Amino acid sequence: MRQGQFFKISLLKKAYLKANKENYIATDDAQLIERLEHKVHTFQGHKQNIKITDQQDLQLIKALL
């Protein structure tokens, strides 16, 4: 199983707007949400729910498709 997370789109937009306004660069969405003083919770997801973060991940997805 993989850890997963999700956010309301309105909250995510607010987080990105704030980061952009403050020229803040985050490593992921969760970091931006935490900057708004919201707790981030994770859940168990399916291992086939692959997060694409680099070129190797993209190649894996292409191979699976």
N, C-alpha and C positions, 0 to 999 in steps of 0.2 A: 504494500500500500504506500501511497505517497501522501504527503501533507498538502493540503490545499487551503485556499483562502478566497473570499470574494467580498466585494464592497458594493454598496449602493452607488450607482453611477453619479448621482448628485453630489455625494460626499467625495468621490474620487475627483470629479471636476473641480470642486472647491479646493481640494488639496493641491491639484496641479496648478490652478490659478495662483494660489498663495506662493507656491514654490517658484513659479515663473516671475511673479512680482518681486520676490526677494532674491532672485538669481540663485536659488538653492538647487543643487543637483543631488538627487537621491539615488540609492542603489536599487530601490524597488518601490512598488506602490505602497506596501505596508509602512515603509519609513515615512512616506508623505502623510499617510493617515495618522500615524502616531504623532506627527508634528501638530496635528489639529487636536491633540489630546484625546483621541479616541483609542480604545483598546482594540487590538487586533487578535482575533481568535482563529485558530486553524482547525481543520477537520481532516479525517482520513478520507483520501480520495483513491480512485482506482489507479493502478500502476500504469495503465495505458493512457492516462491523461498526462501527456508529455508536455512539459514547459519548454518552449523554444527560447533559448537564451544565447545561443552561439551558432556558428556555422555547422558544427557537428550535429547539433540537435536538428537543424534544418535538413541536413542530409539524411538523418534517420527517418524523419517524417516523410521525405520524398521516397525513400526506399519502402516504407510501410504502405504508402499509397499506391 
